Amino acid sequence: MSYYTLQTVTHVHHWDDKLFSFRCTRDPALSFENGQFVLIGLMQHDRPLLRAYSFVSDNNDPELEFLSIKVPDGALTSQLQHLTVGDSLVVAKMAKGTLVLSDLKPGKRLFLLSTGTGLAPFVSILRGMALKTLFEEVVLVHGVRRASELAYAAELEAFSTQPGCFYYPTVTRESFRHQGRIPSLIQSGQLFKDLGIAPLNRETDRAMICGNSDMLAEVRSLLEAAGFQGSTGKGQCGDFLVEHAFAAQKKTGV
């Protein structure tokens, strides 16, 4: 267990039958940048079974918070979904990830584009203080299949009441005020029309993308076609950042 610590679950919330979030205690030695992820899991046959999970919590929060899907036959999620307060959770000692504000070139407007549990790192970023000093406007887009999967919606609606802040939830498989896949909404211009904002501008706009692999690839192509240059790795500044490390785990997006 030298690379991991055992923490205690302090809160569990089930958003719907396929999505839940949970909080746990935090090792004081664990540090991370908002937007990063860490390996967490459960002990199984005296060995830790681990998967990558983005922090939902701010890096100054004394506890850790995570968002997860429920996969009935998933090696880890089939067990995690039954967590209760007081249970033990394995948490790695080192955080990783490329979705950090310090790797974005300076800009005026930031787009946070997510599907499913890809929302998690962006909630963490919104909860931090750095964002407010770096960008004049922030647009968070969250795509899901069903409206019940719009986790943290109340918090994000409150965020959108602040000057220069926008929250755009979109659903693909049932009726909702915004409908459609994120790549299509960008390409058609519907996203900008609905929000009453200007289209993408490479000179002033920056983007961070997290979610399922199809969305990542399509949005990346759209941005590159518009002249945006992505970061080539941690510590390399770009017009946009993509988290590829665990896209395959994000199956709730569209």
Secondary structure, 3 states (H helix, E strand, C coil): CCCEEEEEEEEEEEEECCEEEEEEECCCCCCCCCCCEEEEEEEECCEEEEEEEECCCCCCCCEEEEEEECCCCCCCHHHHCCCCCCCEEEEECCCECCCCHHHECCCCEEEEEEEHHHHHHHHHHHHCCHHHHHCCEEEEEEEECCHHHCCCHHHHHHHCCCCCEEEEEEECCCCCCCECCHHHHHHHCHHHHHHCCCCCCCCCEEEEEECCHHHHHHHHHHHHHCCCCECCCCCCCECEEECCCCHHHCCCCC
